[in-house]
């Protein structure tokens, strides 16, 4: 996302981009769905193997925050967060199809310029083609309306942006024998953003964010020996980005990743996952090109008296959640301690520290925080959640500090 303090720029039409994967994924999805339908036709098949009951989940949360604008201009406000989802699956282990829908709505009592709305739809199909060969395909669509703010000196001006994301993915799984598997994957997504509209039409609508086409190829080979799984993965991401302004506020790029991976699960429930490798990022017109090490370490450890310790630490290029025209280098560490007080009551507390280096702006974002949470399962299908988050963000170049406290009580239900 571009910095809120940057001026609007004239939009340009995004260059013609490949859509072959969307068609191939759609064809694969239709073939798999046809296979599911064919398997469901015989009336002698048990009903439980043909379809499952839909799963509906929902949550309603009431929040208080001291920083509704997510900026150094602290504004206290209450807001309501409503989420819901629906999942339906048909078929069996050899051929199945699944449909999912979810939505999210955020409504502020006073700071209505920050209200957000989003809806996602997805369809997925799976088919076992033969011994040791599986095919999976999916199509997705997301639409959202995001409220934000633009700071102009002492003035805070509300903004609203409309976004659509079309996605497709195909995945082929191959059993190579000797407990070794190979997964080949291709994915394509197209992000279409509308012009940003300003509060009270004080400024004419302008394109502040770029349309993007992200095409990714990936391969992963994994071997399992007892409780240990290890292997390697490789991926390539090609991003074609709309040019806005001159010099452009956003840049196209290619990113390549090579990693060695290992995961272990002990008999007592302890888990350890390690991934080490390298990433190469090249910006448009060779404005930036560099190899960097990439890593991720995750672990979970059950402790006496119902406690459990979990943690993760990773470093990687961040190309989505960044204020930089190209990307950022992100390092993040998290640690959480949870405890099951009794069968229907659990508590947890965690801390995190994040360091994000913007590659072209040469700005650094340092973020740290702590949270505490309690979850009470009132019934088998409903839980009450109480949580408090406290975070602090410092941006070096613009010398901006953000202090945020967010507390909420929520109800979560599953049908």
C-alpha positions as CSV (number, residue, x, y, z in Angstrom):
1,X,0.0,0.0,0.0
2,X,1.3,3.4,-0.9
3,X,1.9,5.9,1.9
4,X,-1.1,7.9,2.9
5,X,0.8,11.1,2.6
6,X,1.7,10.7,-1.1
7,X,-0.1,12.8,-3.7
8,X,-2.6,11.3,-6.1
9,X,-1.2,10.4,-9.5
10,X,-2.7,10.0,-12.9
11,X,-3.5,6.3,-13.6
12,X,-2.4,4.5,-16.7
13,X,-3.8,1.4,-18.3
14,X,-2.2,-1.8,-17.2
15,X,-0.4,-3.7,-20.0
16,X,-2.0,-6.7,-21.5
17,X,-1.3,-9.7,-19.2
18,X,-1.5,-13.5,-19.6
19,X,-4.8,-15.2,-18.6
20,X,-4.0,-18.7,-19.7
21,X,-3.9,-20.1,-16.2
22,X,-7.4,-18.8,-15.4
23,X,-8.8,-20.8,-18.4
24,X,-6.8,-23.9,-17.6
25,X,-7.8,-23.8,-13.9
26,X,-11.4,-23.3,-14.8
27,X,-11.2,-26.3,-17.2
28,X,-9.6,-28.4,-14.6
29,X,-12.2,-27.4,-12.1
30,X,-15.0,-28.3,-14.4
31,X,-13.4,-31.7,-15.2
32,X,-13.0,-32.5,-11.5
33,X,-16.6,-31.4,-10.8
34,X,-17.8,-33.6,-13.6
35,X,-15.9,-36.5,-12.1
36,X,-17.6,-35.8,-8.7
37,X,-21.0,-35.7,-10.4
38,X,-20.4,-38.9,-12.2
39,X,-19.4,-40.7,-9.0
40,X,-22.5,-39.3,-7.3
41,X,-25.0,-40.6,-9.9
42,X,-25.3,-44.3,-8.7
43,X,-28.2,-44.4,-6.2
44,X,-26.5,-47.2,-4.3
45,X,-23.8,-44.9,-3.0
46,X,-24.2,-44.1,0.7
47,X,-25.6,-40.6,1.2
48,X,-22.8,-39.7,3.6
49,X,-20.2,-40.2,0.8
50,X,-22.0,-37.8,-1.6
51,X,-22.5,-34.7,0.4
52,X,-21.9,-33.3,3.9
53,X,-24.0,-30.8,5.8
54,X,-23.0,-27.2,5.2
55,X,-20.7,-25.6,7.9
56,X,-21.7,-22.1,9.0
57,X,-19.5,-20.0,11.3
58,X,-19.9,-16.5,12.5
59,X,-18.5,-14.1,15.0
60,X,-19.6,-10.7,16.4
61,X,-17.0,-8.6,18.2
62,X,-17.3,-5.3,20.0
63,X,-13.9,-3.4,20.1
64,X,-12.5,-0.3,21.7
65,X,-9.4,1.3,20.3
66,X,-7.4,4.4,21.1
67,X,-6.1,4.7,17.5
68,X,-9.0,4.3,15.1
69,X,-7.0,5.9,12.2
70,X,-3.9,3.7,12.6
71,X,-1.7,6.8,12.6
72,X,0.1,9.2,14.9
73,X,-3.1,11.2,15.2
74,X,-4.7,9.1,18.0
75,X,-8.5,9.0,17.9
76,X,-10.5,6.9,20.4
77,X,-13.5,5.0,19.2
78,X,-15.7,1.9,19.5
79,X,-16.3,-0.4,16.5
80,X,-18.1,-3.6,15.7
81,X,-16.6,-6.4,13.7
82,X,-18.9,-9.0,12.1
83,X,-17.6,-12.1,10.3
84,X,-19.3,-15.1,8.7
85,X,-18.6,-18.0,6.5
86,X,-20.3,-20.9,4.7
87,X,-18.7,-24.1,3.5
88,X,-20.3,-27.0,1.6
89,X,-18.6,-30.1,0.3
90,X,-19.8,-32.9,-2.0
91,X,-18.1,-36.2,-3.0
92,X,-15.7,-38.6,-1.2
93,X,-12.0,-39.1,-0.8
94,X,-11.5,-39.9,-4.5
95,X,-13.4,-37.0,-6.0
96,X,-14.9,-34.0,-4.3
97,X,-15.9,-30.4,-4.8
98,X,-16.2,-27.6,-2.2
99,X,-17.8,-24.2,-2.2
100,X,-16.9,-21.5,0.3
101,X,-18.1,-18.0,1.0
102,X,-17.1,-15.6,3.7
103,X,-17.7,-11.9,4.5
104,X,-16.4,-9.3,7.0
105,X,-17.8,-6.0,8.0
106,X,-16.3,-3.3,10.2
107,X,-18.3,-0.4,11.5
108,X,-17.0,2.4,13.6
109,X,-19.3,4.4,15.9
110,X,-17.8,7.9,15.1
111,X,-14.8,7.3,12.7
112,X,-17.0,6.0,9.8
113,X,-14.3,6.8,7.2
114,X,-12.5,3.7,8.5
115,X,-15.5,1.3,7.8
116,X,-14.5,-1.7,5.7
117,X,-16.6,-4.4,3.9
118,X,-15.5,-7.5,2.1
119,X,-16.9,-10.7,0.5
120,X,-15.0,-13.7,-0.8
121,X,-16.2,-16.6,-2.9
122,X,-14.3,-19.7,-3.9
123,X,-14.8,-23.1,-5.6
124,X,-12.4,-26.0,-5.3
125,X,-12.4,-29.5,-6.9
126,X,-10.3,-32.5,-6.2
127,X,-9.9,-35.7,-8.3
128,X,-7.7,-38.8,-7.7
129,X,-6.7,-39.6,-11.3
130,X,-5.0,-42.9,-10.5
131,X,-2.7,-44.6,-8.0
132,X,-0.2,-41.9,-6.9
133,X,-1.7,-39.1,-8.9
134,X,-4.0,-36.3,-7.7
135,X,-5.3,-33.1,-9.3
136,X,-6.8,-30.1,-7.5
137,X,-8.1,-26.9,-9.0
138,X,-9.7,-23.7,-7.6
139,X,-11.2,-20.4,-8.6
140,X,-11.7,-17.5,-6.2
141,X,-13.2,-14.0,-6.3
142,X,-12.9,-11.3,-3.6
143,X,-14.5,-7.8,-3.6
144,X,-13.9,-5.2,-0.9
145,X,-14.5,-1.6,0.0
146,X,-11.8,-0.2,2.3
147,X,-11.9,3.1,4.2
148,X,-8.8,4.9,5.1
149,X,-7.5,8.4,5.8
150,X,-5.2,10.9,4.1
151,X,-3.3,13.3,6.4
152,X,-2.8,16.8,4.9
153,X,-1.1,18.8,7.7
154,X,-3.5,19.0,10.6
155,X,-6.4,17.9,8.3
156,X,-7.5,14.3,8.2
157,X,-9.4,13.5,5.0
158,X,-11.4,10.2,4.6
159,X,-10.8,8.0,1.6
160,X,-12.5,5.0,0.2
161,X,-11.2,2.4,-2.3
162,X,-12.9,-0.4,-4.2
163,X,-10.9,-3.6,-5.0
164,X,-11.5,-6.8,-6.8
165,X,-9.3,-9.9,-6.9
166,X,-9.7,-12.8,-9.3
167,X,-7.7,-15.9,-8.6
168,X,-7.0,-19.4,-10.0
169,X,-4.8,-22.2,-8.9
170,X,-4.0,-25.7,-10.2
171,X,-2.1,-28.3,-8.2
172,X,-0.8,-31.8,-9.2
173,X,0.3,-34.3,-6.6
174,X,2.5,-37.2,-7.6
175,X,3.5,-40.2,-5.3
176,X,7.1,-41.0,-6.2
177,X,7.3,-44.1,-4.0
178,X,9.4,-44.7,-0.9
179,X,7.3,-42.2,1.1
180,X,8.3,-39.4,-1.3
181,X,5.8,-37.0,-2.9
182,X,6.1,-34.2,-5.5
183,X,3.6,-31.3,-5.7
184,X,3.6,-29.0,-8.8
185,X,1.6,-25.8,-8.5
186,X,0.6,-22.9,-10.7
187,X,-1.4,-19.9,-9.6
188,X,-2.6,-16.6,-11.1
189,X,-4.3,-13.7,-9.5
190,X,-5.4,-10.3,-10.9
191,X,-6.0,-7.4,-8.5
192,X,-8.2,-4.6,-9.9
193,X,-8.4,-1.4,-7.9
194,X,-10.8,1.5,-8.5
195,X,-10.1,5.1,-8.1
196,X,-9.9,6.4,-4.6
197,X,-12.8,8.7,-3.6
198,X,-12.3,11.4,-1.0
199,X,-14.5,12.6,1.8
200,X,-17.2,15.1,0.8
201,X,-15.6,15.1,-2.8
202,X,-13.1,17.7,-1.6
203,X,-10.6,16.2,-4.1
204,X,-11.5,14.6,-7.4
205,X,-11.3,10.7,-7.5
206,X,-7.7,9.6,-8.3
207,X,-5.9,6.3,-8.8
208,X,-3.7,5.8,-5.7
209,X,-2.9,2.1,-6.0
210,X,-1.9,-0.1,-8.9
211,X,-3.6,-3.0,-10.6
212,X,-1.4,-6.1,-10.4
213,X,-1.2,-9.5,-12.1
214,X,0.7,-12.1,-10.0
215,X,1.7,-15.4,-11.7
216,X,3.4,-18.1,-9.6
217,X,5.0,-21.5,-10.3
218,X,6.1,-23.7,-7.5
219,X,7.4,-27.3,-6.9
220,X,7.9,-29.1,-3.6
221,X,9.4,-32.6,-3.0
222,X,8.9,-34.2,0.4
223,X,10.1,-37.5,2.0
224,X,8.8,-38.9,5.2
225,X,10.8,-41.1,7.5
226,X,8.9,-42.0,10.7
227,X,8.1,-38.8,12.5
228,X,10.5,-36.7,10.3
229,X,9.5,-35.1,7.0
230,X,12.1,-33.3,4.9
231,X,12.5,-32.0,1.4
232,X,13.0,-28.9,-0.8
233,X,10.9,-26.4,-2.6
234,X,11.4,-23.9,-5.4
235,X,9.1,-21.1,-6.6
236,X,9.0,-18.2,-9.0
237,X,6.7,-15.2,-8.8
238,X,6.2,-12.8,-11.8
239,X,4.4,-9.5,-11.0
240,X,3.2,-7.2,-13.7
241,X,2.2,-3.9,-12.0
242,X,0.3,-0.9,-13.5
243,X,2.4,2.2,-13.8
244,X,1.0,5.2,-11.9
245,X,2.8,8.6,-12.1
246,X,6.3,9.4,-13.1
247,X,8.5,8.2,-11.6
248,X,6.0,5.3,-11.0
249,X,4.7,4.8,-7.4
250,X,4.7,1.0,-8.0
251,X,7.1,-1.3,-9.9
252,X,6.8,-4.7,-11.5
253,X,9.2,-7.4,-10.2
254,X,10.2,-11.0,-10.3
255,X,11.0,-13.1,-7.2
256,X,12.6,-16.5,-7.0
257,X,12.9,-18.7,-3.9
258,X,14.8,-21.9,-3.1
259,X,14.4,-23.6,0.3
260,X,15.3,-26.8,2.2
261,X,12.6,-27.8,4.6
262,X,12.2,-30.2,7.6
263,X,9.5,-30.9,10.1
264,X,9.4,-33.2,13.1
265,X,6.6,-34.3,15.4
266,X,7.5,-36.0,18.7
267,X,5.3,-38.5,20.5
268,X,4.5,-36.0,23.3
269,X,3.0,-33.6,20.7
270,X,6.1,-31.3,20.4
271,X,6.6,-30.0,16.9
272,X,9.5,-28.3,15.1
273,X,9.7,-27.0,11.6
274,X,12.7,-25.4,9.9
275,X,13.0,-23.9,6.4
276,X,16.3,-22.4,5.1
277,X,17.1,-21.0,1.7
278,X,17.6,-18.0,-0.5
279,X,15.4,-15.4,-2.3
280,X,16.2,-13.3,-5.3
281,X,14.3,-10.2,-6.1
282,X,14.6,-8.1,-9.3
283,X,12.7,-4.9,-9.8
284,X,11.7,-3.4,-13.1
285,X,14.5,-1.8,-15.2
286,X,17.0,-3.5,-12.8
287,X,16.3,-0.8,-10.2
288,X,17.0,-3.4,-7.5
289,X,18.3,-7.0,-7.7
290,X,19.7,-8.9,-4.8
291,X,19.9,-12.4,-3.2
292,X,19.0,-12.6,0.5
293,X,18.8,-15.5,2.9
294,X,15.3,-16.6,3.9
295,X,14.3,-18.7,6.9
296,X,11.4,-19.8,9.0
297,X,11.5,-21.6,12.3
298,X,8.3,-22.8,14.1
299,X,7.9,-24.8,17.2
300,X,5.2,-26.1,19.7
301,X,5.9,-27.6,23.1
302,X,3.4,-29.0,25.6
303,X,4.4,-28.1,29.1
304,X,3.2,-29.4,32.5
305,X,0.0,-28.3,34.1
306,X,-1.8,-27.8,30.8
307,X,0.6,-25.1,29.4
308,X,1.8,-25.0,25.8
309,X,4.5,-22.8,24.3
310,X,4.4,-21.9,20.6
311,X,6.7,-19.7,18.6
312,X,7.8,-18.6,15.1
313,X,10.6,-16.6,13.6
314,X,11.0,-15.8,9.9
315,X,12.7,-13.5,7.4
316,X,11.6,-12.9,3.8
317,X,10.8,-10.4,1.1
318,X,7.4,-8.8,1.6
319,X,5.7,-7.7,-1.6
320,X,2.1,-7.2,-0.5
321,X,1.9,-5.4,2.8
322,X,4.5,-2.7,2.1
323,X,4.6,1.1,1.8
324,X,7.5,0.7,-0.6
325,X,7.1,1.0,-4.4
326,X,8.8,-2.4,-4.8
327,X,9.0,-4.5,-1.6
328,X,10.3,-4.6,1.9
329,X,12.6,-7.0,3.8
330,X,10.6,-8.4,6.7
331,X,11.7,-10.1,9.9
332,X,9.2,-11.1,12.6
333,X,9.4,-13.1,15.8
334,X,6.4,-14.3,17.8
335,X,6.1,-16.2,21.1
336,X,2.9,-17.4,22.7
337,X,2.1,-19.2,26.0
338,X,-1.3,-20.8,26.4
339,X,-3.0,-22.7,29.1
340,X,-6.2,-24.8,29.3
341,X,-7.6,-23.8,32.7
342,X,-10.3,-26.3,32.4
343,X,-12.1,-28.2,29.6
344,X,-14.1,-25.2,28.4
345,X,-11.8,-22.3,29.3
346,X,-8.4,-21.4,27.8
347,X,-6.1,-18.4,28.2
348,X,-3.2,-17.2,26.2
349,X,-0.7,-14.4,26.1
350,X,1.9,-13.5,23.4
351,X,4.5,-11.0,22.3
352,X,5.9,-10.1,18.9
353,X,8.6,-8.0,17.3
354,X,8.7,-7.0,13.6
355,X,11.4,-5.2,11.6
356,X,10.5,-4.1,8.1
357,X,13.1,-2.4,5.8
358,X,11.6,-0.6,2.8
359,X,14.0,-1.3,-0.1
360,X,13.7,1.9,-2.1
361,X,12.4,4.4,0.4
362,X,15.1,3.4,2.8
363,X,12.6,3.7,5.6
364,X,12.5,1.2,8.5
365,X,9.3,0.2,10.4
366,X,9.8,-1.2,13.9
367,X,6.8,-2.8,15.4
368,X,6.3,-4.6,18.7
369,X,3.3,-5.7,20.7
370,X,1.8,-7.9,23.4
371,X,-1.7,-9.4,23.8
372,X,-3.7,-11.4,26.3
373,X,-6.8,-13.5,25.4
374,X,-9.3,-15.7,27.2
375,X,-11.7,-18.1,25.4
376,X,-14.7,-19.6,27.1
377,X,-16.7,-22.4,25.3
378,X,-20.2,-21.7,26.5
379,X,-21.6,-24.5,24.4
380,X,-20.4,-26.9,21.8
381,X,-21.1,-24.4,19.1
382,X,-20.6,-21.0,20.7
383,X,-17.5,-19.4,22.4
384,X,-17.0,-16.1,24.2
385,X,-13.7,-14.4,23.6
386,X,-12.1,-11.5,25.5
387,X,-8.8,-10.0,24.2
388,X,-6.5,-7.0,24.6
389,X,-3.8,-6.0,22.1
390,X,-1.2,-3.3,22.7
391,X,1.2,-2.4,19.9
392,X,3.7,0.4,19.0
393,X,5.1,1.3,15.5
394,X,8.0,3.6,14.7
395,X,8.7,4.7,11.1
396,X,12.2,6.1,11.0
397,X,12.3,8.4,7.9
398,X,9.1,10.2,8.6
399,X,9.7,10.0,12.4
400,X,6.2,8.8,13.1
401,X,5.1,6.8,16.2
402,X,1.9,5.0,16.5
403,X,0.6,3.6,19.9
404,X,-2.4,1.4,19.6
405,X,-4.6,-0.3,22.2
406,X,-7.4,-2.6,21.0
407,X,-9.7,-4.4,23.4
408,X,-12.7,-6.5,22.4
409,X,-15.4,-9.0,23.6
410,X,-16.7,-11.3,20.9
411,X,-19.1,-14.2,20.3
412,X,-18.1,-17.0,17.9
413,X,-20.6,-19.6,16.7
414,X,-20.4,-22.7,14.5
415,X,-23.3,-24.6,13.1
